[in-house]
């Protein structure tokens, strides 16, 4: 089902839109990986799976997507699992930890919702907690859209260099170290340029 969904959506993206992928050489070749970045569109999960080629990304997705008839089938085909953003969703956290324990690739949008600009960024601390517990490699990505209509968009996916959670410096005075880490992680995303 995943392969079919990827072919159909890949066709839509490549035929009706323009996608440019920068930094493919930075993709971590193996091992558990957290792919994280900015979030502007439902198309993000499909663009990132195309950009990462054979490395399937399993995304945490808001639970409301699993209630929309056609969308839920596509999101499930991509292996996504629901997260309830209104509370600390223990089930979603367990799913995320399991994905990484199995050496797979987890996709997270740390801001928790779609935002249109960097100024609106308000990263949550969940990514920091998951990275800290699993010691998984982190891979920042930035998606930039130039929209025209519902089709014929221009999308650029920039893949940054991977790093470990221990490489980031969280200020000692941070009131909430995980939220501070989330902010630093998103700064790495917005620093990515073409």
Secondary structure as UniProt FT lines:
FT   HELIX           2..16
FT   STRAND          18..22
FT   HELIX           24..26
FT   STRAND          33..37
FT   TURN            42..43
FT   HELIX           44..51
FT   TURN            52..54
FT   STRAND          57..62
FT   HELIX           63..67
FT   HELIX           69..77
FT   TURN            78..79
FT   STRAND          81..83
FT   TURN            85..86
FT   HELIX           90..101
FT   TURN            102..103
FT   STRAND          105..108
FT   TURN            110..111
FT   HELIX           118..120
FT   HELIX           126..134
FT   STRAND          137..146
FT   STRAND          154..163
FT   HELIX           165..167
FT   TURN            172..173
FT   HELIX           177..190
//
